[in-house]
Amino acid sequence: MKTLKSDVASAKFFTKLGYSTCWEDPEVLKIALSVTERDTVLSITSGGDLTIGLLLENPRQIVSIDLNAIQNYLLELKLACFRVLDYPDMLAFLGIRPSTKRLRLFETLKPHLSPSALNYWSEHPTLVENGCLHQGKQDRYFFNFSRLLCLLLGHKKIKTLLKLKDLRAQKRFFDGQWNSRRWRWIFDLFFSKTVMSLFMDSAHFRLVKDLRFGPLIRKQVDDVLRDHPIWENYFVHWVMTKSYPGGNCMPPYLREENFETIRSRVDRISIVTEEIETFLTWQRSGSFSKFNLSNIFDWIDNNVFIVLLQEIDRVAGLNSRLCYYNLLRRRVVPGTFNSFTRYRELAGHLLKHNRAMGYTNFELYAVHPTSLDPRSLEGYTNECLLECGQH
């Protein structure tokens, strides 16, 4: 049996907590994958939000995989919260609400952690005490951007953007007051290749050549800030305030009405710490029906991309679905993979309606589609476009 090895597993980014939240829209994932009770899902862990949120779709099983063990330790910690804490204490422990008792709450979570996860969090009590949702490298990078915006644009302007409750007024505010030369300069500098490589990890961008990062990412961010209701966009609130207002302006996995449902299903998640290149070679044919692969293809070269697609082809069952994002470099499944059918139109509309900011491409495929699929390509696309428009 052949074994692949990741060529970025040794990157410094994967030796610490890179993400404490997920930066992909769960509504996009819900529509794209259309998970049912028959599905076994392979999901990249990252911050754990999307993996946990997929439980709301009632899948048979979720395998959450990450090559960074610390990301999986965070997922274990979040799952332990659902197992042990009540809803207010969970929000307080994670860092969404103020608290002085996080270390005491952590004591109650310890029996529900693996020895490795327990050892990690016990050795990093300040991460727990300060709220683990604030500790990811990417999250702290966004918070620094928010502080810079407050300094150069003013706190009042940010507060106004977050409070506007009329989309037409929001558009006027963005066009007339926000979208200034100063905004463009701040953004393009902070999200330039040089600055992002310095504070995040240059390995992430080693395959991207001759692109100005800032303007490309800003175009997608500008669309969100101008054309999507900011008052209910929890991604924007998280960056600007380091918290969520509550109600529907929270990730689905953190909404109170979903708490008991998730609590009853947490045992359906299996956590794997492994490089996906290696993991897939161990799996039986037809093992998975839905694939949430985040933006892993941004990190790998084209040869590994092709081999991974071959493995996904092998382990995917009939009428499976695959989705993933790209930050700057579009990665499309080659036409030689006859078992993959691309939902190009739907993916484009989903990206347009994506409330998270930064990704410039989204891909969605059916894998091994059959005429027996109750949701044909055309029917599924039309139905999802209608649902997408309602969001």
Protein Blocks (a to p, Z undefined) as FASTA:
>chain_A
ZZdddfklmpmklmccfbfbdcbdfklmmmmnopafkbccdddfklommmmmmmmnopab
dcdddfblklmmmmmmmmmmmmmmcfklmmmmnopagcfklmmmmmmmmmmpcfklmmmm
mmmmmlmmnopklmpfklmmmmmmmmmmmmmnopklmmmmmmpcbfklmmmmmmmmmmpf
klmmmmmmmmgmklmmmmmomklmmmpghiafklmmmmmmmmmmmmpcfklmmklmmmmn
opafbjjlccfklpfklmmmmmmmmmmpccddddfklmmmmpcehkafbdcehjmmmmpc
fklmmmmmmmmmmmpcehiacddddfklccdddfklmmbccdfklmmmmmmmpmbghiab
dcdddehiafklmbdfklmmmmmmmmmmmZZ
